[in-house]
Structures are given as structure tokens and as C-alpha cells.
Amino acid sequence: MDLNAYWTPGPVVMALLKHERLPEPVWEPACGSGQIAALLRLWGYAVIATDRQGYGYHGQAATMDFFADGPAFTVGSIATNPPWEGIGRWVKRCCQLLPERAALLLPASGLGDVYNPHLTAGSALGLARVIHVGRPVFTRAATGGPFTPKTNVCWFVLARGHRGDAVIHDEADAAGRRPGPTAFSVMPQPPSSIVRS
């Protein structure tokens, strides 16, 4: 098991869904134990969940390396909480794959990689949205215990053809530690256009 894996809290995924519609199918290439993929599916999205190894998520379609393996399927968008080591590699790979949208959950310092012209040069992806989620409490894969990062965390949403400024949303509570009950007291419902019968 990858000891650097951290499972994404549900309210953090809900912050993304509150502000972004993701073109389908959505690829979750670092699905881990499936929190992001499961919530996307609950909202009616078609999701292809993969990871470089298995973590026991029953909805994982395949074991594949995001960098070495080209997807043998259509990718409408990417939504993932990738390992935070080597953020630049993830940004560059998204720019190479060129989905309509790529939503990456990264430390706020990852903004430097998102704007790095050496990584995004020649790509039609531009930073369209930043969703600040504070310092959420993740679950450590290795121990099952809590983990709170020392830095703020944001969804960075890259969009094909976007030029200009990014829209910024703040979904952290007033203390700035994690999405709290005040930010998520009323959970948004799935948009009717993506709810399937």
C-alpha cells in the first residue's frame, strides 16, 4: 500500500460539485479507496476509476499508471486528488491528455505548477476556477487516522480553451481549517440535468 495516500473527505468533493459541471466520462486516475469516484457516481456522473495499484475500491475499473499508460477510453474530464509529490507531472500530463476539464485537488502552493509555462506551454488548457477548501481533515491510507495538511488546499480546475482570469470560490469555514458545517449545512443536490433514472 502507498503510505503517502490520503482519502478525500466528502465535503471537499461536494465543494467541487457545487461550482463545476464535469464533462463525461470523468476519469479519476488516482481513485484510492473511491471517495471522489463514489460521490461523482452518486450525482449521476459516468466515472472511470483507476489507480496505479488496488486499494480495495470495488468500483476501480483498472490498475494503470497515469503517466505510463494512455487511456483506452474517451476522457471528458479528470477529477482527482493526486499524490502531492510531483504536482508538476500531474499538471503536465493533464495538459498532454487535453480533457475538456481537469480538476486537481492540490495544496495552494500548487498554483505555481498550474501557472508554470514550462508545464502548460502549447496546451489549450487554462486555469478557469480555484475552489479553496481550507485545511480539510483527510484519512491516512496507511493508518486510517486523520491528517490535516499544514497548508490550505484548493481544487484547481483547468478548462480547454479558457483564457483570462480564474474565478475563485472560498468554501472553507471562517477559521480556515476545513470545510465546516456552516459551509455545508445545506448540501447541494445533484443538478437535474445529470440525474439519471
Backbone as numpy.savetxt, mean C-alpha at the origin, in Angstrom:
# Nx Ny Nz CAx CAy CAz Cx Cy Cz
10.62 -17.58 7.99 9.78 -16.40 7.99 10.66 -15.16 7.99
10.27 -14.16 7.21 10.98 -12.90 7.14 10.77 -12.16 8.45
11.85 -11.94 9.20 11.73 -11.29 10.50 11.47 -9.79 10.38
11.57 -9.23 9.20 11.31 -7.81 9.00 9.91 -7.56 8.45
9.02 -8.53 8.53 7.66 -8.37 8.04 6.77 -7.81 9.15
5.94 -6.85 8.79 5.02 -6.22 9.73 3.65 -6.15 9.09
2.62 -6.64 9.79 1.27 -6.69 9.23 0.58 -5.34 9.39
-0.10 -4.93 8.34 -0.73 -3.62 8.25 -2.05 -3.58 9.01
-2.24 -2.58 9.89 -3.51 -2.46 10.61 -4.66 -2.07 9.68
-5.84 -2.61 9.95 -7.03 -2.33 9.13 -7.32 -0.85 8.93
-7.28 0.00 9.99 -7.57 1.42 9.78 -6.64 2.11 8.79
-5.42 1.61 8.68 -4.47 2.19 7.71 -4.94 1.88 6.28
-5.43 0.68 6.06 -5.96 0.30 4.75 -7.22 1.12 4.46
-8.06 1.31 5.48 -9.29 2.08 5.31 -8.98 3.53 4.92
-7.87 4.08 5.42 -7.49 5.45 5.04 -7.24 5.54 3.54
-6.61 4.51 2.98 -6.39 4.48 1.54 -7.72 4.40 0.80
-8.59 3.49 1.24 -9.87 3.29 0.56 -10.78 4.50 0.67
-10.62 5.27 1.70 -11.42 6.48 1.88 -11.12 7.52 0.80
-9.88 7.55 0.34 -9.45 8.61 -0.58 -9.11 8.16 -1.99
-9.06 6.87 -2.23 -8.55 6.40 -3.52 -9.39 5.25 -4.06
-9.70 5.32 -5.34 -10.28 4.18 -6.06 -9.16 3.55 -6.86
-9.01 2.27 -6.69 -7.90 1.57 -7.34 -8.40 0.81 -8.56
-7.80 1.05 -9.72 -8.16 0.28 -10.92 -7.87 -1.21 -10.69
-8.72 -2.04 -11.23 -8.60 -3.49 -11.04 -7.96 -4.17 -12.25
-7.39 -5.33 -12.01 -7.19 -5.97 -10.73 -6.08 -5.27 -9.94
-6.19 -5.36 -8.60 -5.20 -4.78 -7.71 -4.20 -5.88 -7.36
-2.93 -5.60 -7.57 -1.88 -6.55 -7.21 -1.31 -6.14 -5.86
-1.31 -7.07 -4.91 -0.66 -6.87 -3.62 0.57 -7.78 -3.61
1.75 -7.26 -4.01 2.93 -8.10 -4.20 3.72 -8.43 -2.94
3.31 -7.88 -1.81 3.95 -8.20 -0.52 2.82 -8.47 0.48
1.99 -9.46 0.15 0.72 -9.65 0.86 0.87 -10.13 2.30
2.00 -10.73 2.66 2.18 -11.16 4.04 1.02 -12.04 4.49
0.41 -11.66 5.61 -0.71 -12.45 6.13 -2.06 -11.97 5.60
-2.04 -11.02 4.66 -3.24 -10.72 3.89 -4.13 -9.57 4.34
-3.70 -8.72 5.27 -4.58 -7.66 5.74 -5.04 -6.72 4.64
-4.12 -6.26 3.80 -4.50 -5.33 2.73 -5.39 -6.05 1.72
-4.96 -7.21 1.25 -5.72 -7.95 0.24 -7.12 -8.30 0.75
-7.23 -8.73 2.00 -8.53 -9.13 2.54 -9.49 -7.95 2.61
-9.02 -6.78 3.03 -9.90 -5.61 3.09 -10.30 -5.14 1.69
-9.35 -5.18 0.76 -9.69 -4.81 -0.61 -10.77 -5.75 -1.16
-10.61 -7.04 -0.90 -11.61 -8.02 -1.36 -12.96 -7.78 -0.68
-12.93 -7.45 0.59 -14.17 -7.16 1.31 -14.91 -5.99 0.66
-14.16 -5.06 0.14 -14.75 -3.90 -0.54 -15.11 -4.21 -1.99
-14.92 -5.43 -2.43 -15.35 -5.83 -3.76 -14.29 -5.75 -4.83
-13.06 -5.45 -4.46 -12.00 -5.37 -5.45 -11.53 -6.76 -5.87
-11.17 -6.91 -7.15 -10.48 -8.10 -7.63 -9.01 -7.92 -7.26
-8.47 -8.85 -6.45 -7.12 -8.72 -5.91 -6.30 -9.95 -6.26
-5.06 -9.72 -6.67 -4.09 -10.79 -6.87 -3.03 -10.60 -5.79
-3.02 -11.51 -4.82 -2.10 -11.41 -3.69 -0.93 -12.37 -3.89
0.28 -11.82 -3.85 1.50 -12.63 -3.96 2.50 -12.16 -2.91
3.52 -12.94 -2.70 4.63 -12.55 -1.83 5.81 -13.42 -2.19
6.99 -13.04 -1.75 8.19 -13.82 -2.08 8.28 -15.11 -1.29
7.45 -15.24 -0.27 7.33 -16.49 0.48 5.92 -16.57 1.03
5.56 -17.72 1.54 4.22 -17.90 2.09 4.17 -17.57 3.57
3.13 -16.84 3.99 2.93 -16.51 5.40 1.64 -17.12 5.93
1.05 -18.02 5.17 -0.16 -18.68 5.62 -1.45 -18.01 5.20
-1.37 -16.98 4.37 -2.59 -16.32 3.91 -3.24 -17.19 2.83
-4.44 -17.66 3.09 -5.12 -18.59 2.17 -5.46 -17.94 0.83
-5.49 -16.62 0.78 -5.81 -15.93 -0.47 -4.60 -15.60 -1.33
-3.41 -16.06 -0.91 -2.20 -15.80 -1.70 -2.24 -16.64 -2.96
-2.19 -15.97 -4.12 -2.31 -16.66 -5.41 -1.02 -17.37 -5.80
0.13 -16.80 -5.43 1.40 -17.38 -5.86 2.53 -16.85 -4.98
3.65 -17.59 -5.03 4.89 -17.12 -4.42 5.72 -16.57 -5.57
6.00 -15.28 -5.52 6.80 -14.68 -6.57 7.53 -13.46 -6.05
8.66 -13.20 -6.66 9.51 -12.07 -6.30 9.11 -10.87 -7.15
8.74 -9.80 -6.51 8.28 -8.58 -7.18 9.32 -8.05 -8.17
10.59 -8.26 -7.87 11.66 -7.72 -8.70 12.12 -8.67 -9.79
12.11 -9.95 -9.52 12.64 -10.93 -10.47 11.58 -11.49 -11.41
10.36 -11.62 -10.92 9.30 -12.25 -11.71 8.39 -11.19 -12.32
8.21 -11.26 -13.61 7.23 -10.38 -14.26 5.85 -10.96 -14.06
4.87 -10.13 -13.77 3.53 -10.68 -13.57 2.98 -11.26 -14.87
2.38 -12.44 -14.77 1.76 -13.10 -15.92 0.27 -12.77 -15.95
-0.06 -11.61 -15.43 -1.45 -11.18 -15.36 -1.50 -9.67 -15.56
-2.66 -9.16 -15.87 -2.86 -7.72 -16.04 -2.83 -7.06 -14.67
-2.18 -5.91 -14.58 -2.12 -5.15 -13.33 -2.80 -3.80 -13.55
-3.94 -3.59 -12.87 -4.60 -2.28 -12.93 -3.96 -1.32 -11.95
-3.66 -1.83 -10.76 -2.99 -1.02 -9.75 -2.22 -1.93 -8.79
-1.36 -1.30 -8.03 -0.57 -1.99 -7.01 -0.90 -1.31 -5.68
-1.16 -2.09 -4.65 -1.36 -1.56 -3.30 -0.61 -2.46 -2.35
0.37 -1.91 -1.63 1.21 -2.76 -0.79 1.90 -1.98 0.32
2.24 -2.69 1.37 3.11 -2.21 2.43 4.42 -2.98 2.26
5.32 -2.47 1.42 6.54 -3.24 1.12 7.54 -3.18 2.27
8.53 -4.07 2.26 9.61 -3.93 3.24 10.24 -2.54 3.10
10.55 -1.92 4.22 11.03 -0.54 4.18 12.52 -0.43 3.88
13.21 -1.56 3.81 14.59 -1.51 3.35 14.52 -1.52 1.82
15.23 -0.65 1.18 15.23 -0.64 -0.27 13.97 -0.06 -0.88
13.44 0.99 -0.27 12.21 1.62 -0.77 12.39 2.04 -2.23
13.56 2.55 -2.55 13.82 3.02 -3.91 13.60 1.93 -4.95
13.96 0.70 -4.61 13.74 -0.43 -5.55 12.26 -0.61 -5.84
11.42 -0.46 -4.81 9.98 -0.64 -4.99 9.40 0.47 -5.87
9.84 1.70 -5.63 9.37 2.82 -6.44 9.79 2.62 -7.90
11.05 2.26 -8.10 11.55 2.05 -9.46 10.80 0.93 -10.17
10.54 -0.17 -9.46 9.83 -1.31 -10.08 8.40 -0.91 -10.44
7.75 -0.15 -9.60 6.39 0.33 -9.94 6.44 1.19 -11.19
7.45 2.03 -11.30 7.59 2.87 -12.49 7.84 2.03 -13.74
8.54 0.92 -13.60 8.78 0.03 -14.73 7.51 -0.70 -15.14
6.72 -1.15 -14.16 5.50 -1.91 -14.45 4.38 -1.02 -14.98
4.39 0.23 -14.60 3.46 1.25 -15.07 1.98 0.88 -14.92
1.54 0.58 -13.70 0.11 0.38 -13.49 -0.60 1.73 -13.56
-1.92 1.73 -13.60 -2.64 3.00 -13.56 -2.41 3.72 -12.24
-2.31 2.96 -11.14 -2.05 3.51 -9.82 -1.12 2.56 -9.07
-0.28 3.15 -8.21 0.55 2.38 -7.29 0.48 3.06 -5.94
-0.06 2.37 -4.93 -0.18 2.90 -3.58 0.81 2.15 -2.69
1.81 2.86 -2.20 2.86 2.26 -1.38 2.79 2.86 0.02
2.69 2.01 1.04 2.70 2.45 2.43 4.15 2.50 2.88
4.64 3.72 3.15 6.05 3.92 3.42 6.24 4.90 4.58
7.43 4.87 5.21 7.72 5.94 6.16 7.71 7.27 5.41
7.38 8.35 6.12 7.30 9.66 5.47 8.60 10.02 4.77
9.71 9.53 5.28 11.01 9.79 4.64 11.09 9.17 3.25
10.19 8.26 2.92 10.16 7.64 1.60 9.82 8.62 0.49
9.35 9.82 0.87 9.01 10.83 -0.13 10.23 11.15 -1.00
11.41 11.11 -0.42 12.63 11.36 -1.19 12.80 10.36 -2.31
12.45 9.10 -2.05 12.55 8.06 -3.08 11.46 8.23 -4.14
10.27 8.64 -3.71 9.17 8.83 -4.65 9.49 9.95 -5.63
10.19 10.99 -5.15 10.53 12.13 -6.01 11.92 12.01 -6.65
12.66 10.95 -6.40 14.01 10.79 -6.91 13.97 10.63 -8.44
14.53 11.61 -9.17 14.47 11.52 -10.64 15.23 10.33 -11.21
16.19 9.79 -10.48 16.92 8.62 -10.96 16.04 7.37 -10.94
15.04 7.37 -10.06 14.14 6.22 -9.95 12.93 6.37 -10.86
12.45 7.60 -11.04 11.22 7.83 -11.78 11.45 8.37 -13.18
12.69 8.55 -13.57 13.00 9.13 -14.89 12.36 8.33 -16.01
11.69 9.03 -16.89 11.08 8.38 -18.04 9.77 7.69 -17.74
9.34 7.70 -16.49 8.09 7.03 -16.13 6.92 7.98 -16.30
5.78 7.42 -16.64 4.56 8.22 -16.75 3.83 8.29 -15.41
4.43 7.72 -14.34 3.80 7.80 -13.02 4.25 9.07 -12.31
3.27 9.76 -11.71 3.56 10.95 -10.92 2.87 10.84 -9.57
3.43 11.49 -8.56 2.84 11.44 -7.22 1.55 12.25 -7.21
0.42 11.58 -7.03 -0.89 12.22 -7.08 -1.48 12.47 -5.70
-1.14 11.61 -4.73 -1.79 11.71 -3.42 -0.85 11.20 -2.33
-0.89 11.87 -1.18 -0.19 11.43 0.02 -1.23 11.37 1.13
-1.34 10.20 1.77 -2.31 10.02 2.85 -1.51 9.72 4.12
-1.42 10.71 4.99 -0.66 10.58 6.23 -1.48 9.80 7.25
-0.91 8.73 7.80 -1.62 7.90 8.78 -0.93 7.88 10.14
-0.02 8.82 10.38 0.62 8.92 11.68 1.61 7.82 11.94
1.61 7.33 13.17 2.51 6.25 13.58 1.65 5.06 14.02
1.12 4.31 13.07 0.21 3.21 13.43 0.94 2.07 14.13
0.17 1.28 14.84 0.72 0.11 15.52 0.58 -1.09 14.58
1.71 -1.57 14.10 1.76 -2.74 13.24 1.91 -3.99 14.12
1.76 -5.16 13.52 2.01 -6.42 14.22 3.26 -7.05 13.63
4.22 -7.40 14.49 5.45 -8.04 14.04 5.15 -9.48 13.62
5.60 -9.85 12.44 5.40 -11.22 11.96 6.15 -12.22 12.83
7.34 -11.84 13.25 8.20 -12.78 13.97 7.66 -13.12 15.36
7.03 -12.14 16.04 6.63 -12.35 17.43 5.13 -12.23 17.65
4.42 -11.59 16.72 3.01 -11.32 16.92 2.78 -10.12 17.82
3.87 -9.51 18.28 3.76 -8.35 19.18 3.61 -7.05 18.42
3.28 -5.97 19.13 3.08 -4.67 18.48 4.40 -4.02 18.09
4.32 -3.19 17.08 5.47 -2.40 16.63 4.96 -1.03 16.18
5.47 0.03 16.78 5.14 1.39 16.37 6.40 2.01 15.78
6.36 2.43 14.52 7.56 3.02 13.91 7.93 4.34 14.58
9.19 4.70 14.47 9.67 5.95 15.06 9.35 7.17 14.19
8.87 6.91 13.00 8.57 7.99 12.06 7.11 7.88 11.61
6.61 8.97 11.08 5.26 8.95 10.52 5.23 8.11 9.25
4.06 7.60 8.94 3.87 6.71 7.81 2.80 7.30 6.90
2.99 7.13 5.59 2.04 7.66 4.61 1.81 6.66 3.49
0.63 6.72 2.90 0.39 6.09 1.61 0.86 7.09 0.57
1.74 6.67 -0.31 2.16 7.47 -1.46 1.50 6.85 -2.68
0.63 7.62 -3.33 -0.12 7.09 -4.47 0.42 7.72 -5.75
1.01 6.88 -6.58 1.51 7.30 -7.89 0.43 7.01 -8.92
0.21 7.94 -9.82 -0.83 7.76 -10.84 -0.26 7.98 -12.23
-0.65 7.11 -13.15 -0.19 7.23 -14.52 -0.69 8.54 -15.12
0.21 9.29 -15.71 -0.15 10.54 -16.38 -0.31 11.74 -15.46
-0.12 11.55 -14.15 -0.30 12.70 -13.23 0.88 13.64 -13.30
0.58 14.89 -13.44 1.58 15.96 -13.38 1.04 17.02 -12.44
1.92 17.69 -11.73 1.48 18.73 -10.82 1.60 18.29 -9.37
0.96 19.07 -8.50 1.05 18.83 -7.07 0.25 17.61 -6.64
0.67 17.03 -5.54 -0.06 15.91 -4.93 -1.07 16.47 -3.94
-2.20 15.80 -3.83 -3.20 16.13 -2.82 -2.77 15.43 -1.53
-2.83 16.15 -0.41 -2.40 15.58 0.86 -3.60 15.46 1.80
-3.74 14.29 2.41 -4.80 14.04 3.38 -4.16 13.62 4.70
-4.71 14.10 5.80 -4.20 13.72 7.12 -5.23 12.84 7.81
-4.90 11.57 8.00 -5.80 10.62 8.65 -5.28 10.18 10.01
-4.27 10.87 10.53 -3.74 10.53 11.85 -4.57 11.26 12.92
-4.57 10.74 14.13 -5.29 11.42 15.20 -4.51 12.65 15.63
-5.08 13.44 16.52 -4.47 14.71 16.93 -3.09 14.52 17.54
-2.85 13.40 18.21 -1.55 13.15 18.82 -0.51 12.75 17.78
-0.95 12.39 16.58 -0.03 12.02 15.52 0.59 10.64 15.70
0.05 9.83 16.60 0.65 8.52 16.84 0.09 7.45 15.91
-1.21 7.39 15.77 -1.81 6.34 14.95 -3.22 6.75 14.59
-3.78 6.18 13.55 -5.18 6.44 13.28 -6.00 6.00 14.49
-6.74 6.91 15.05 -7.49 6.60 16.26 -8.98 6.58 16.02
-9.75 6.34 17.08 -11.19 6.24 16.93 -11.82 7.51 16.38
-11.21 8.68 16.65 -11.80 9.90 16.12 -11.69 9.96 14.61
-10.57 9.46 14.08 -10.40 9.50 12.63 -11.23 8.43 11.94
-11.54 7.35 12.64 -12.24 6.24 12.02 -13.50 5.85 12.77
-14.13 6.82 13.46 -15.33 6.48 14.21 -16.46 6.05 13.28
-16.47 6.61 12.09 -17.44 6.17 11.08 -16.62 5.62 9.93
-16.56 4.30 9.83 -15.79 3.69 8.75 -16.52 3.91 7.45
-15.84 4.39 6.42 -16.50 4.58 5.13 -16.98 3.25 4.58
-18.11 3.29 3.92 -18.67 2.09 3.31 -18.11 1.92 1.91
-18.05 0.70 1.40 -17.57 0.50 0.03 -18.41 1.31 -0.95
-17.76 2.00 -1.89 -18.54 2.72 -2.91 -19.46 1.76 -3.66
-20.66 2.21 -3.95 -21.64 1.33 -4.59 -21.18 0.83 -5.95
-20.31 1.59 -6.60 -19.86 1.19 -7.93 -18.92 -0.01 -7.91
-18.37 -0.37 -6.72 -17.48 -1.53 -6.69 -18.05 -2.67 -5.87
-19.23 -2.46 -5.28 -19.84 -3.54 -4.53 -20.45 -4.53 -5.50
-20.10 -5.79 -5.34 -20.60 -6.81 -6.25 -21.60 -7.69 -5.52
-22.59 -8.16 -6.25 -23.58 -9.03 -5.61 -23.15 -10.47 -5.72
